[in-house]
Amino acid sequence: MTGARTLLSTGDPNGIGPEIAVAAARAAGCAPVLVGDRAVVEWAVRVTGGTETVRGHRPGAAPEPGTLDLIDVGALPAGAHRPGTIDADAGRATLEYARTAIRAAIAGGYRAVVAAPHSETAVRAGGESFTGYPSLLAEVTGVPADRVFLLLVGGGLRIAHATLHQRLADAVAALDVDRIAAAGRALHRALGDLGVPGRIAVFGINPHAGEGGLFGDDDERVTAPAVARLRADGLPVDGPTGADVLLAANEHAGYVAAYHDQGHVPVKLLAGRTAVALSIGVGVPFCSVGHGTAFDLAGTGRADPAALVRALQTVDARREAVPA
């Protein structure tokens, strides 16, 4: 590891997040700074069979062998650590860890933020309005929520999502030319940051991208004008074309999906639980995993950190750290 370090938010303290965070910190080779609660992280070290010492992080401090650096948030009330339980206290702590990491990255000197999995049920039980890490990143940075997008990466695919956690009817209603075009621009920039620039393509909303209006006019009204706008701006973009046709050929560096399952299904089919999820459209590089909290595995020490390791390696490979 060279240069700035990555911040690793430990996720829902009652899920597998703390365990895979300490396991990934050992394996990833980039010495991340953990962000969470000391008691929970020390517990996770023991559960995973580790011997590391957990020390309070000092900005600019170099990593040391056998040591895990931690920004101790102190967000979880005493006695509230109940592995395997969906809990409001844990939901609130999850977001406070991530907010702390994002704010530290904004202040400067860190490469990126990576977050272990959250439980939307726990977060909402804690009274937070939350639809995923991209919405939290928008809240903390002040970027409009409809300009922060999830980019799912895995199985040789990179798919940005113009909408995310909404029922399908609401997702389609939320789509407009500006939103699709913004997702395309964010994807184009992200591919450059990841070192894989190339042509992108936009999936049609309806089967066969509407088949000339036979299956609805959404693509004629929304995706086609968005693609035309991106081309006018000089971006190398194709579409709208049916997702099945584009994915069967897989000749593009990245794709824009209209809604959650249109992008998630192909990536998870090919990558399984090793998929990683980047939040794009903002200045803070942010990455999480494509799987959930696995409450049934919490506390067993058997959770696989592979996806979190890949997330850390993905942001470590990006071109630039967040500037100081």
C-alpha positions in Angstrom: 0.0 0.0 0.0 1.2 3.5 -0.8 -0.2 6.9 -0.3 -3.6 7.7 1.3 -5.5 5.0 3.2 -9.0 3.9 2.8 -11.7 4.2 5.5 -13.7 1.0 6.1 -17.0 1.5 7.8 -17.9 -1.7 9.7 -21.6 -1.9 8.8 -24.4 -3.3 10.9 -22.8 -4.3 14.2 -25.3 -7.1 14.6 -24.6 -8.6 11.2 -21.4 -10.0 9.6 -20.0 -6.6 8.9 -17.5 -6.3 11.8 -16.2 -9.8 11.2 -15.7 -9.4 7.5 -14.2 -5.9 8.1 -11.4 -7.2 10.3 -10.9 -10.2 8.1 -10.7 -8.1 5.0 -8.3 -5.6 6.7 -5.9 -8.5 7.2 -6.3 -9.8 3.6 -6.7 -6.8 1.3 -3.1 -5.5 1.5 -4.1 -1.8 1.8 -4.3 -1.4 5.6 -7.7 0.4 5.8 -8.7 2.5 8.8 -11.8 0.9 10.4 -14.7 3.1 11.4 -17.0 1.6 14.1 -17.2 0.9 17.8 -14.1 -0.3 19.6 -15.9 -3.0 21.7 -17.5 -4.5 18.6 -14.3 -4.5 16.6 -12.3 -6.1 19.4 -15.1 -8.7 19.6 -14.8 -9.3 15.9 -11.1 -9.8 16.1 -11.6 -12.6 18.7 -14.5 -14.2 16.8 -12.4 -14.5 13.6 -9.4 -15.9 15.5 -7.3 -12.8 15.2 -4.7 -11.4 17.6 -4.5 -7.8 16.3 -4.4 -4.9 18.7 -7.0 -2.2 18.0 -5.6 1.3 18.4 -7.2 4.7 18.0 -6.4 6.1 14.6 -4.3 9.3 14.3 -4.7 11.0 10.9 -1.5 10.5 8.9 -0.3 7.6 11.1 1.4 4.8 9.2 0.0 1.3 9.6 1.8 -1.2 11.8 1.9 -5.0 11.6 -0.5 -6.7 14.0 -2.5 -3.5 14.6 -5.9 -2.4 13.3 -6.4 1.4 13.3 -9.9 2.5 14.3 -11.9 5.6 14.4 -14.0 4.8 17.4 -17.5 6.3 16.8 -19.1 5.2 20.0 -22.5 5.1 18.3 -23.8 1.8 19.8 -25.3 2.0 23.3 -23.8 -0.2 26.0 -25.3 -3.6 25.9 -26.8 -3.1 22.5 -24.5 -5.4 20.6 -26.7 -8.4 19.9 -25.2 -10.4 17.0 -27.9 -11.9 14.7 -30.6 -9.4 15.7 -32.3 -6.8 13.6 -32.3 -3.8 15.9 -33.0 -0.1 15.8 -29.8 0.8 17.8 -27.7 -1.1 15.3 -29.4 0.5 12.4 -28.7 4.0 13.8 -25.1 3.0 14.5 -24.6 1.7 11.0 -25.4 5.0 9.4 -23.3 6.9 12.0 -20.3 4.8 11.1 -20.8 5.5 7.4 -21.5 9.2 8.0 -18.3 9.6 10.1 -16.3 7.9 7.3 -17.7 10.1 4.6 -17.2 13.3 6.5 -13.6 12.3 7.2 -13.0 11.6 3.5 -14.5 15.0 2.7 -12.1 16.6 5.1 -9.3 15.1 3.1 -6.3 12.8 3.2 -8.1 9.5 2.6 -8.3 7.5 -0.6 -11.9 6.4 -0.4 -14.7 5.0 1.8 -15.7 1.3 1.8 -18.7 0.1 3.8 -19.6 -3.3 5.1 -23.3 -4.3 4.6 -26.3 -2.6 6.2 -29.8 -3.7 7.0 -32.4 -1.4 5.6 -34.9 -2.9 8.0 -32.7 -2.0 11.0 -32.0 1.5 9.7 -35.6 2.2 9.2 -36.5 0.8 12.6 -34.1 3.4 13.9 -36.2 6.2 12.4 -34.0 7.0 9.4 -35.3 7.5 5.8 -32.8 5.4 3.9 -32.8 3.6 0.5 -29.2 2.5 0.4 -25.7 3.9 0.7 -26.0 6.1 -2.4 -28.8 8.1 -0.7 -26.7 8.5 2.4 -23.7 9.7 0.4 -26.0 12.3 -1.3 -27.3 13.4 2.1 -23.8 13.9 3.6 -22.2 15.5 0.5 -25.2 17.7 -0.4 -25.4 16.3 -3.9 -29.0 15.8 -5.1 -30.1 12.2 -4.4 -31.1 11.7 -8.1 -27.6 12.5 -9.2 -25.9 9.7 -7.1 -26.0 6.3 -8.7 -25.1 2.7 -7.8 -22.6 1.0 -10.1 -22.6 -2.7 -9.6 -19.4 -4.5 -10.8 -18.7 -8.2 -11.1 -18.6 -11.1 -13.5 -17.1 -8.9 -16.2 -20.0 -6.4 -16.1 -20.2 -2.8 -14.9 -23.8 -1.6 -14.6 -25.0 1.8 -13.3 -28.5 2.0 -12.0 -30.6 5.1 -12.9 -33.0 4.1 -10.1 -32.5 1.8 -7.1 -34.7 0.7 -4.2 -38.2 1.6 -5.4 -41.2 -0.4 -6.5 -41.1 -0.9 -10.3 -43.9 1.5 -11.1 -42.3 4.3 -9.0 -38.9 3.6 -10.6 -40.3 4.0 -14.2 -42.2 7.1 -13.1 -38.9 8.6 -11.8 -37.0 8.1 -15.0 -36.6 11.2 -17.2 -34.1 12.4 -19.8 -32.0 14.3 -17.2 -31.7 11.3 -14.9 -30.6 8.8 -17.6 -28.1 11.3 -19.0 -26.7 12.0 -15.6 -26.3 8.3 -15.0 -24.5 8.0 -18.3 -22.1 10.8 -17.5 -21.4 9.4 -14.0 -20.7 6.0 -15.5 -18.4 7.4 -18.1 -16.3 9.2 -15.4 -16.3 6.2 -13.2 -15.0 3.9 -15.9 -12.1 6.3 -16.5 -11.4 6.4 -12.8 -11.3 2.6 -12.7 -9.0 2.5 -15.7 -11.5 0.8 -18.0 -12.7 3.6 -20.3 -14.7 2.7 -23.4 -18.1 2.8 -25.0 -21.2 2.6 -22.8 -24.7 1.5 -23.6 -28.1 2.4 -22.3 -30.7 -0.4 -21.7 -34.2 0.2 -22.9 -36.9 0.5 -20.3 -39.4 -1.7 -22.1 -38.8 -5.0 -23.9 -36.9 -4.4 -27.2 -36.5 -0.8 -26.1 -40.2 -0.4 -26.9 -40.1 -1.9 -30.4 -40.8 1.5 -32.0 -43.7 2.3 -29.6 -45.4 -1.1 -29.8 -44.5 -1.8 -26.1 -44.9 1.7 -24.7 -43.4 5.1 -25.5 -41.0 5.4 -22.5 -37.9 4.8 -24.6 -38.9 7.2 -27.3 -39.6 9.9 -24.6 -36.8 9.2 -22.2 -33.9 6.9 -23.1 -33.5 7.8 -26.8 -33.3 11.6 -26.1 -30.9 10.9 -23.2 -28.6 8.9 -25.5 -28.8 11.7 -28.1 -27.8 14.3 -25.4 -24.9 12.2 -24.3 -23.7 11.8 -27.9 -24.0 15.6 -28.4 -21.7 16.0 -25.4 -19.1 13.8 -27.0 -19.6 10.6 -25.0 -19.2 7.2 -26.7 -22.6 5.8 -26.1 -25.0 3.3 -27.8 -28.7 2.5 -27.3 -31.3 2.4 -26.2 -31.3 -1.3 -26.9 -32.9 -4.2 -25.1 -30.8 -5.4 -22.1 -30.9 -9.0 -23.4 -29.3 -8.1 -26.7 -26.6 -5.9 -25.1 -25.7 -8.4 -22.4 -25.6 -11.3 -24.8 -22.9 -9.5 -26.8 -21.2 -7.8 -23.8 -19.2 -5.5 -26.1 -19.3 -2.4 -23.9 -17.2 -1.1 -21.0 -20.4 -0.3 -19.0 -24.1 -0.1 -19.1 -26.9 2.1 -17.7 -29.9 0.1 -16.3 -33.3 1.7 -15.8 -34.2 -0.1 -12.6 -32.8 -2.4 -9.8 -33.3 -5.9 -11.1 -32.4 -5.0 -14.7 -28.8 -4.4 -13.5 -28.6 -6.6 -10.4 -29.7 -9.9 -11.9 -27.0 -10.2 -14.6 -24.2 -9.1 -12.3 -25.2 -11.4 -9.4 -25.8 -14.3 -11.8 -22.2 -14.1 -13.0 -20.5 -12.8 -9.9 -22.6 -14.1 -7.0 -21.6 -12.6 -3.7 -18.3 -11.3 -5.0 -20.0 -8.3 -6.7 -19.1 -4.9 -5.4 -21.2 -1.7 -5.5 -19.7 1.7 -6.1 -21.6 5.0 -5.5 -20.9 7.3 -8.4 -21.7 10.9 -9.3 -20.0 12.4 -6.2 -16.5 13.4 -5.4 -16.0 10.9 -2.6 -15.0 7.4 -3.9 -17.4 5.1 -2.1 -17.8 1.3 -2.4 -19.8 -1.4 -0.7 -20.5 -5.0 -1.3 -23.3 -6.7 -3.3 -24.5 -8.9 -0.5 -26.4 -8.3 2.8 -25.8 -8.6 6.5 -26.3 -12.4 6.8 -27.6 -12.2 10.4 -27.7 -16.0 10.5 -23.9 -16.1 10.2 -23.2 -13.2 12.6 -20.9 -14.3 15.5 -19.8 -17.6 13.9 -16.6 -16.4 12.4 -17.5 -18.2 9.1 -18.6 -15.2 7.0 -16.6 -14.9 3.7 -14.8 -11.5 3.4 -14.1 -12.0 -0.3 -16.5 -9.3 -1.6 -15.2 -6.8 0.9 -11.6 -7.5 0.0 -12.5 -6.9 -3.6 -14.2 -3.7 -2.7 -11.1 -2.5 -0.9 -8.9 -3.5 -3.9 -11.3 -1.8 -6.3 -11.0 1.6 -4.6 -7.3 1.1 -4.0 -6.9 0.8 -7.7 -8.6 4.1 -8.5 -6.5 6.9 -9.9 -6.7 9.4 -7.1 -7.3 9.8 -3.4 -9.8 12.3 -2.0 -7.7 15.6 -2.0 -6.7 17.1 1.2 
